[in-house]
Amino acid sequence: MRNALLRLAVLVLVLTWMPMPQASATPAARYTNPIAERRADPHVFKHTDGFYYFTATVPEYDRIVLRRATTIQGLASAAETVIWRKHPSGEMAAHIWAPEIHFIDGKWYVYFAAGRSDDIWRIRMYVLESSGSNPLSGTWTERGRITTPWDTFSLDASTFVHNGIRYLTWAQQEPGISTNSNVYLARTGSTPWTITGTVTRLTVPTLSWETRGYKVAEGPTVLQRNGKVFLTYSASATDANYCLGMLTAPASADLLNPASWTKSANPVFTTNDATGQYGPGHNSFTVSEDGSSDVMVYHDRNYRDISGDPLNDPNRRTRVQKVYYKSDGTPDFGIPVPDGATPVRLRSYAAADRFVRHWEYRARVEATVSPLADSQFKVVTGLTGSGTVSLESTNFPGYYLRHRNNELWVERNDGSTLFRNDASFLQRAGLAASSAVSFESVNFPGLYLRNANGLLNLQAASDAQARTDATFVLE
């Protein structure tokens, strides 16, 4: 009996000290923003040939451009090809807007919107087709206009497949409804440029954040994860009021039944003064290079005030950032992060559901962090120079994780030598797992960032438990 109890005690001790598996963690997806200057309404499609394909609205509104690269960051420097130009007159001769590229049944398709030379606001949706393997060099054929139930202002066509059925979603002004545009959904017909059957009105802009400047719901795009279908759309005027809303439906639901969808009461992605990002919207989704993370692609401006009509301001930029998920499986887009390196989260190696975050400027380790940005840090060149790193707050730019009296705080850089030393670390291979990371103090060698009872401190890592507590997974 005594031996059995001893074996049980040993087993409990081993399990207590054993680090939790990290199967639920997804690696950090790290990029440098912006990806492209003067490119709005961006769409990125990752193809099976290993390339990312990128198209967007150009500020001249006169052509459709395309880039490709084997990485998302590579799109920033990739050569750009003009694959189509507006007509000299008549239809498709003005306001060439919001192209999207898709690969459907062995062919390439580009959906886009265009006006007429004699009525530039007579915006309608059109499709190009190419059978070439490389859409940058292939021949493109105009397949004409997408016909909907009403011959009215329509734009922002996008397509997706759910449960084996291909759908088209778009924005349109419906007769009898006093809005600029609503979001619609229908099945595609025998070709990717036709629709068939029921046309469902998914949402009408009625909430205060959807009707600032204009009553707009546009730019729909779909993300399918965790047993749900998420449709994001852009709302309000295209200035700093522009923002993203979201509809959610169960994956098992009839997507053509409006009752299947629930609208988020508040915008899910908005202007952020602290990070200097204004009017984020018209997004698309792609996946990281390793396929493990969803990446949101969107445009915004880095200033609030615009002279004249925002549509005449050319400076919307294409940006990207990783999508995170809440415990209920819904996406958490956080805030539009500052320009430069995209941030990461420091997930506890010892507790896979907990992250380093700041709360009233004190650094702690918690689960279910809200707002998300409290747990996002930019890993930048250390304030003491090359070879070291510093961890800059995402929602408080200019504030860094620093130790003070062996406690970790998020504080503003005061420019002092003491602050630079306290906020600089040596990034090491994880003390408990080489695939993870640990952070050693520059001015107190041998002391590490360590989770101690939910608070982040600077401590030695002299035993197995301490090494586990001082190890983090960058996500």
Secondary structure as a PSIPRED ss2 file (coil, helix, strand):
# PSIPRED VFORMAT (PSIPRED V4.0)

   1 M C   1.000  0.000  0.000
   2 R H   0.000  1.000  0.000
   3 N H   0.000  1.000  0.000
   4 A H   0.000  1.000  0.000
   5 L H   0.000  1.000  0.000
   6 L H   0.000  1.000  0.000
   7 R H   0.000  1.000  0.000
   8 L H   0.000  1.000  0.000
   9 A H   0.000  1.000  0.000
  10 V H   0.000  1.000  0.000
  11 L H   0.000  1.000  0.000
  12 V H   0.000  1.000  0.000
  13 L H   0.000  1.000  0.000
  14 V H   0.000  1.000  0.000
  15 L H   0.000  1.000  0.000
  16 T H   0.000  1.000  0.000
  17 W H   0.000  1.000  0.000
  18 M C   1.000  0.000  0.000
  19 P C   1.000  0.000  0.000
  20 M C   1.000  0.000  0.000
  21 P C   1.000  0.000  0.000
  22 Q C   1.000  0.000  0.000
  23 A C   1.000  0.000  0.000
  24 S C   1.000  0.000  0.000
  25 A C   1.000  0.000  0.000
  26 T C   1.000  0.000  0.000
  27 P C   1.000  0.000  0.000
  28 A C   1.000  0.000  0.000
  29 A C   1.000  0.000  0.000
  30 R C   1.000  0.000  0.000
  31 Y C   1.000  0.000  0.000
  32 T E   0.000  0.000  1.000
  33 N E   0.000  0.000  1.000
  34 P C   1.000  0.000  0.000
  35 I C   1.000  0.000  0.000
  36 A E   0.000  0.000  1.000
  37 E C   1.000  0.000  0.000
  38 R C   1.000  0.000  0.000
  39 R C   1.000  0.000  0.000
  40 A E   0.000  0.000  1.000
  41 D E   0.000  0.000  1.000
  42 P E   0.000  0.000  1.000
  43 H E   0.000  0.000  1.000
  44 V E   0.000  0.000  1.000
  45 F E   0.000  0.000  1.000
  46 K E   0.000  0.000  1.000
  47 H C   1.000  0.000  0.000
  48 T C   1.000  0.000  0.000
  49 D C   1.000  0.000  0.000
  50 G C   1.000  0.000  0.000
  51 F C   1.000  0.000  0.000
  52 Y E   0.000  0.000  1.000
  53 Y E   0.000  0.000  1.000
  54 F E   0.000  0.000  1.000
  55 T E   0.000  0.000  1.000
  56 A E   0.000  0.000  1.000
  57 T E   0.000  0.000  1.000
  58 V C   1.000  0.000  0.000
  59 P C   1.000  0.000  0.000
  60 E C   1.000  0.000  0.000
  61 Y C   1.000  0.000  0.000
  62 D C   1.000  0.000  0.000
  63 R E   0.000  0.000  1.000
  64 I E   0.000  0.000  1.000
  65 V E   0.000  0.000  1.000
  66 L E   0.000  0.000  1.000
  67 R E   0.000  0.000  1.000
  68 R E   0.000  0.000  1.000
  69 A E   0.000  0.000  1.000
  70 T C   1.000  0.000  0.000
  71 T C   1.000  0.000  0.000
  72 I C   1.000  0.000  0.000
  73 Q H   0.000  1.000  0.000
  74 G H   0.000  1.000  0.000
  75 L H   0.000  1.000  0.000
  76 A H   0.000  1.000  0.000
  77 S C   1.000  0.000  0.000
  78 A C   1.000  0.000  0.000
  79 A C   1.000  0.000  0.000
  80 E C   1.000  0.000  0.000
  81 T E   0.000  0.000  1.000
  82 V E   0.000  0.000  1.000
  83 I E   0.000  0.000  1.000
  84 W E   0.000  0.000  1.000
  85 R E   0.000  0.000  1.000
  86 K C   1.000  0.000  0.000
  87 H C   1.000  0.000  0.000
  88 P C   1.000  0.000  0.000
  89 S C   1.000  0.000  0.000
  90 G C   1.000  0.000  0.000
  91 E C   1.000  0.000  0.000
  92 M C   1.000  0.000  0.000
  93 A C   1.000  0.000  0.000
  94 A E   0.000  0.000  1.000
  95 H E   0.000  0.000  1.000
  96 I E   0.000  0.000  1.000
  97 W E   0.000  0.000  1.000
  98 A E   0.000  0.000  1.000
  99 P E   0.000  0.000  1.000
 100 E E   0.000  0.000  1.000
 101 I E   0.000  0.000  1.000
 102 H E   0.000  0.000  1.000
 103 F E   0.000  0.000  1.000
 104 I E   0.000  0.000  1.000
 105 D C   1.000  0.000  0.000
 106 G C   1.000  0.000  0.000
 107 K E   0.000  0.000  1.000
 108 W E   0.000  0.000  1.000
 109 Y E   0.000  0.000  1.000
 110 V E   0.000  0.000  1.000
 111 Y E   0.000  0.000  1.000
 112 F E   0.000  0.000  1.000
 113 A E   0.000  0.000  1.000
 114 A E   0.000  0.000  1.000
 115 G E   0.000  0.000  1.000
 116 R E   0.000  0.000  1.000
 117 S C   1.000  0.000  0.000
 118 D C   1.000  0.000  0.000
 119 D E   0.000  0.000  1.000
 120 I E   0.000  0.000  1.000
 121 W E   0.000  0.000  1.000
 122 R E   0.000  0.000  1.000
 123 I E   0.000  0.000  1.000
 124 R E   0.000  0.000  1.000
 125 M E   0.000  0.000  1.000
 126 Y E   0.000  0.000  1.000
 127 V E   0.000  0.000  1.000
 128 L E   0.000  0.000  1.000
 129 E E   0.000  0.000  1.000
 130 S E   0.000  0.000  1.000
 131 S C   1.000  0.000  0.000
 132 G C   1.000  0.000  0.000
 133 S C   1.000  0.000  0.000
 134 N C   1.000  0.000  0.000
 135 P C   1.000  0.000  0.000
 136 L C   1.000  0.000  0.000
 137 S C   1.000  0.000  0.000
 138 G C   1.000  0.000  0.000
 139 T C   1.000  0.000  0.000
 140 W C   1.000  0.000  0.000
 141 T E   0.000  0.000  1.000
 142 E E   0.000  0.000  1.000
 143 R E   0.000  0.000  1.000
 144 G E   0.000  0.000  1.000
 145 R E   0.000  0.000  1.000
 146 I C   1.000  0.000  0.000
 147 T C   1.000  0.000  0.000
 148 T C   1.000  0.000  0.000
 149 P C   1.000  0.000  0.000
 150 W C   1.000  0.000  0.000
 151 D C   1.000  0.000  0.000
 152 T C   1.000  0.000  0.000
 153 F C   1.000  0.000  0.000
 154 S E   0.000  0.000  1.000
 155 L E   0.000  0.000  1.000
 156 D E   0.000  0.000  1.000
 157 A E   0.000  0.000  1.000
 158 S E   0.000  0.000  1.000
 159 T E   0.000  0.000  1.000
 160 F E   0.000  0.000  1.000
 161 V E   0.000  0.000  1.000
 162 H E   0.000  0.000  1.000
 163 N C   1.000  0.000  0.000
 164 G C   1.000  0.000  0.000
 165 I E   0.000  0.000  1.000
 166 R E   0.000  0.000  1.000
 167 Y E   0.000  0.000  1.000
 168 L E   0.000  0.000  1.000
 169 T E   0.000  0.000  1.000
 170 W E   0.000  0.000  1.000
 171 A E   0.000  0.000  1.000
 172 Q E   0.000  0.000  1.000
 173 Q C   1.000  0.000  0.000
 174 E C   1.000  0.000  0.000
 175 P C   1.000  0.000  0.000
 176 G C   1.000  0.000  0.000
 177 I C   1.000  0.000  0.000
 178 S C   1.000  0.000  0.000
 179 T C   1.000  0.000  0.000
 180 N C   1.000  0.000  0.000
 181 S E   0.000  0.000  1.000
 182 N E   0.000  0.000  1.000
 183 V E   0.000  0.000  1.000
 184 Y E   0.000  0.000  1.000
 185 L E   0.000  0.000  1.000
 186 A E   0.000  0.000  1.000
 187 R E   0.000  0.000  1.000
 188 T E   0.000  0.000  1.000
 189 G C   1.000  0.000  0.000
 190 S C   1.000  0.000  0.000
 191 T C   1.000  0.000  0.000
 192 P C   1.000  0.000  0.000
 193 W C   1.000  0.000  0.000
 194 T C   1.000  0.000  0.000
 195 I E   0.000  0.000  1.000
 196 T E   0.000  0.000  1.000
 197 G E   0.000  0.000  1.000
 198 T E   0.000  0.000  1.000
 199 V E   0.000  0.000  1.000
 200 T E   0.000  0.000  1.000
 201 R E   0.000  0.000  1.000
 202 L E   0.000  0.000  1.000
 203 T E   0.000  0.000  1.000
 204 V C   1.000  0.000  0.000
 205 P C   1.000  0.000  0.000
 206 T C   1.000  0.000  0.000
 207 L C   1.000  0.000  0.000
 208 S H   0.000  1.000  0.000
 209 W H   0.000  1.000  0.000
 210 E H   0.000  1.000  0.000
 211 T C   1.000  0.000  0.000
 212 R C   1.000  0.000  0.000
 213 G C   1.000  0.000  0.000
 214 Y C   1.000  0.000  0.000
 215 K C   1.000  0.000  0.000
 216 V E   0.000  0.000  1.000
 217 A E   0.000  0.000  1.000
 218 E E   0.000  0.000  1.000
 219 G E   0.000  0.000  1.000
 220 P E   0.000  0.000  1.000
 221 T E   0.000  0.000  1.000
 222 V E   0.000  0.000  1.000
 223 L E   0.000  0.000  1.000
 224 Q E   0.000  0.000  1.000
 225 R E   0.000  0.000  1.000
 226 N C   1.000  0.000  0.000
 227 G C   1.000  0.000  0.000
 228 K E   0.000  0.000  1.000
 229 V E   0.000  0.000  1.000
 230 F E   0.000  0.000  1.000
 231 L E   0.000  0.000  1.000
 232 T E   0.000  0.000  1.000
 233 Y E   0.000  0.000  1.000
 234 S E   0.000  0.000  1.000
 235 A E   0.000  0.000  1.000
 236 S C   1.000  0.000  0.000
 237 A C   1.000  0.000  0.000
 238 T C   1.000  0.000  0.000
 239 D C   1.000  0.000  0.000
 240 A C   1.000  0.000  0.000
 241 N C   1.000  0.000  0.000
 242 Y C   1.000  0.000  0.000
 243 C E   0.000  0.000  1.000
 244 L E   0.000  0.000  1.000
 245 G E   0.000  0.000  1.000
 246 M E   0.000  0.000  1.000
 247 L E   0.000  0.000  1.000
 248 T E   0.000  0.000  1.000
 249 A E   0.000  0.000  1.000
 250 P E   0.000  0.000  1.000
 251 A C   1.000  0.000  0.000
 252 S C   1.000  0.000  0.000
 253 A C   1.000  0.000  0.000
 254 D C   1.000  0.000  0.000
 255 L C   1.000  0.000  0.000
 256 L C   1.000  0.000  0.000
 257 N C   1.000  0.000  0.000
 258 P H   0.000  1.000  0.000
 259 A H   0.000  1.000  0.000
 260 S H   0.000  1.000  0.000
 261 W C   1.000  0.000  0.000
 262 T E   0.000  0.000  1.000
 263 K E   0.000  0.000  1.000
 264 S C   1.000  0.000  0.000
 265 A C   1.000  0.000  0.000
 266 N C   1.000  0.000  0.000
 267 P C   1.000  0.000  0.000
 268 V C   1.000  0.000  0.000
 269 F E   0.000  0.000  1.000
 270 T C   1.000  0.000  0.000
 271 T C   1.000  0.000  0.000
 272 N E   0.000  0.000  1.000
 273 D C   1.000  0.000  0.000
 274 A C   1.000  0.000  0.000
 275 T C   1.000  0.000  0.000
 276 G C   1.000  0.000  0.000
 277 Q E   0.000  0.000  1.000
 278 Y E   0.000  0.000  1.000
 279 G E   0.000  0.000  1.000
 280 P E   0.000  0.000  1.000
 281 G E   0.000  0.000  1.000
 282 H E   0.000  0.000  1.000
 283 N E   0.000  0.000  1.000
 284 S E   0.000  0.000  1.000
 285 F E   0.000  0.000  1.000
 286 T E   0.000  0.000  1.000
 287 V E   0.000  0.000  1.000
 288 S C   1.000  0.000  0.000
 289 E C   1.000  0.000  0.000
 290 D C   1.000  0.000  0.000
 291 G C   1.000  0.000  0.000
 292 S C   1.000  0.000  0.000
 293 S C   1.000  0.000  0.000
 294 D E   0.000  0.000  1.000
 295 V E   0.000  0.000  1.000
 296 M E   0.000  0.000  1.000
 297 V E   0.000  0.000  1.000
 298 Y E   0.000  0.000  1.000
 299 H E   0.000  0.000  1.000
 300 D E   0.000  0.000  1.000
 301 R E   0.000  0.000  1.000
 302 N C   1.000  0.000  0.000
 303 Y C   1.000  0.000  0.000
 304 R C   1.000  0.000  0.000
 305 D C   1.000  0.000  0.000
 306 I C   1.000  0.000  0.000
 307 S C   1.000  0.000  0.000
 308 G C   1.000  0.000  0.000
 309 D C   1.000  0.000  0.000
 310 P H   0.000  1.000  0.000
 311 L H   0.000  1.000  0.000
 312 N H   0.000  1.000  0.000
 313 D C   1.000  0.000  0.000
 314 P C   1.000  0.000  0.000
 315 N C   1.000  0.000  0.000
 316 R C   1.000  0.000  0.000
 317 R E   0.000  0.000  1.000
 318 T E   0.000  0.000  1.000
 319 R E   0.000  0.000  1.000
 320 V E   0.000  0.000  1.000
 321 Q E   0.000  0.000  1.000
 322 K E   0.000  0.000  1.000
 323 V C   1.000  0.000  0.000
 324 Y E   0.000  0.000  1.000
 325 Y E   0.000  0.000  1.000
 326 K C   1.000  0.000  0.000
 327 S C   1.000  0.000  0.000
 328 D C   1.000  0.000  0.000
 329 G C   1.000  0.000  0.000
 330 T C   1.000  0.000  0.000
 331 P E   0.000  0.000  1.000
 332 D E   0.000  0.000  1.000
 333 F C   1.000  0.000  0.000
 334 G C   1.000  0.000  0.000
 335 I C   1.000  0.000  0.000
 336 P C   1.000  0.000  0.000
 337 V C   1.000  0.000  0.000
 338 P C   1.000  0.000  0.000
 339 D C   1.000  0.000  0.000
 340 G E   0.000  0.000  1.000
 341 A E   0.000  0.000  1.000
 342 T C   1.000  0.000  0.000
 343 P C   1.000  0.000  0.000
 344 V E   0.000  0.000  1.000
 345 R C   1.000  0.000  0.000
 346 L E   0.000  0.000  1.000
 347 R E   0.000  0.000  1.000
 348 S E   0.000  0.000  1.000
 349 Y C   1.000  0.000  0.000
 350 A C   1.000  0.000  0.000
 351 A C   1.000  0.000  0.000
 352 A C   1.000  0.000  0.000
 353 D C   1.000  0.000  0.000
 354 R E   0.000  0.000  1.000
 355 F E   0.000  0.000  1.000
 356 V E   0.000  0.000  1.000
 357 R E   0.000  0.000  1.000
 358 H E   0.000  0.000  1.000
 359 W E   0.000  0.000  1.000
 360 E C   1.000  0.000  0.000
 361 Y C   1.000  0.000  0.000
 362 R E   0.000  0.000  1.000
 363 A E   0.000  0.000  1.000
 364 R E   0.000  0.000  1.000
 365 V E   0.000  0.000  1.000
 366 E E   0.000  0.000  1.000
 367 A E   0.000  0.000  1.000
 368 T C   1.000  0.000  0.000
 369 V C   1.000  0.000  0.000
 370 S C   1.000  0.000  0.000
 371 P C   1.000  0.000  0.000
 372 L H   0.000  1.000  0.000
 373 A H   0.000  1.000  0.000
 374 D H   0.000  1.000  0.000
 375 S H   0.000  1.000  0.000
 376 Q C   1.000  0.000  0.000
 377 F E   0.000  0.000  1.000
 378 K E   0.000  0.000  1.000
 379 V E   0.000  0.000  1.000
 380 V E   0.000  0.000  1.000
 381 T E   0.000  0.000  1.000
 382 G C   1.000  0.000  0.000
 383 L C   1.000  0.000  0.000
 384 T C   1.000  0.000  0.000
 385 G C   1.000  0.000  0.000
 386 S C   1.000  0.000  0.000
 387 G C   1.000  0.000  0.000
 388 T C   1.000  0.000  0.000
 389 V E   0.000  0.000  1.000
 390 S E   0.000  0.000  1.000
 391 L E   0.000  0.000  1.000
 392 E E   0.000  0.000  1.000
 393 S E   0.000  0.000  1.000
 394 T C   1.000  0.000  0.000
 395 N C   1.000  0.000  0.000
 396 F C   1.000  0.000  0.000
 397 P C   1.000  0.000  0.000
 398 G C   1.000  0.000  0.000
 399 Y E   0.000  0.000  1.000
 400 Y E   0.000  0.000  1.000
 401 L E   0.000  0.000  1.000
 402 R E   0.000  0.000  1.000
 403 H E   0.000  0.000  1.000
 404 R E   0.000  0.000  1.000
 405 N C   1.000  0.000  0.000
 406 N C   1.000  0.000  0.000
 407 E E   0.000  0.000  1.000
 408 L E   0.000  0.000  1.000
 409 W E   0.000  0.000  1.000
 410 V E   0.000  0.000  1.000
 411 E E   0.000  0.000  1.000
 412 R E   0.000  0.000  1.000
 413 N C   1.000  0.000  0.000
 414 D C   1.000  0.000  0.000
 415 G C   1.000  0.000  0.000
 416 S C   1.000  0.000  0.000
 417 T H   0.000  1.000  0.000
 418 L H   0.000  1.000  0.000
 419 F H   0.000  1.000  0.000
 420 R H   0.000  1.000  0.000
 421 N H   0.000  1.000  0.000
 422 D H   0.000  1.000  0.000
 423 A C   1.000  0.000  0.000
 424 S C   1.000  0.000  0.000
 425 F E   0.000  0.000  1.000
 426 L E   0.000  0.000  1.000
 427 Q E   0.000  0.000  1.000
 428 R E   0.000  0.000  1.000
 429 A E   0.000  0.000  1.000
 430 G C   1.000  0.000  0.000
 431 L C   1.000  0.000  0.000
 432 A C   1.000  0.000  0.000
 433 A C   1.000  0.000  0.000
 434 S C   1.000  0.000  0.000
 435 S C   1.000  0.000  0.000
 436 A C   1.000  0.000  0.000
 437 V E   0.000  0.000  1.000
 438 S E   0.000  0.000  1.000
 439 F E   0.000  0.000  1.000
 440 E E   0.000  0.000  1.000
 441 S E   0.000  0.000  1.000
 442 V C   1.000  0.000  0.000
 443 N C   1.000  0.000  0.000
 444 F C   1.000  0.000  0.000
 445 P C   1.000  0.000  0.000
 446 G C   1.000  0.000  0.000
 447 L E   0.000  0.000  1.000
 448 Y E   0.000  0.000  1.000
 449 L E   0.000  0.000  1.000
 450 R E   0.000  0.000  1.000
 451 N E   0.000  0.000  1.000
 452 A E   0.000  0.000  1.000
 453 N C   1.000  0.000  0.000
 454 G C   1.000  0.000  0.000
 455 L E   0.000  0.000  1.000
 456 L E   0.000  0.000  1.000
 457 N E   0.000  0.000  1.000
 458 L E   0.000  0.000  1.000
 459 Q E   0.000  0.000  1.000
 460 A E   0.000  0.000  1.000
 461 A C   1.000  0.000  0.000
 462 S C   1.000  0.000  0.000
 463 D C   1.000  0.000  0.000
 464 A H   0.000  1.000  0.000
 465 Q H   0.000  1.000  0.000
 466 A H   0.000  1.000  0.000
 467 R H   0.000  1.000  0.000
 468 T H   0.000  1.000  0.000
 469 D H   0.000  1.000  0.000
 470 A C   1.000  0.000  0.000
 471 T C   1.000  0.000  0.000
 472 F E   0.000  0.000  1.000
 473 V E   0.000  0.000  1.000
 474 L E   0.000  0.000  1.000
 475 E C   1.000  0.000  0.000
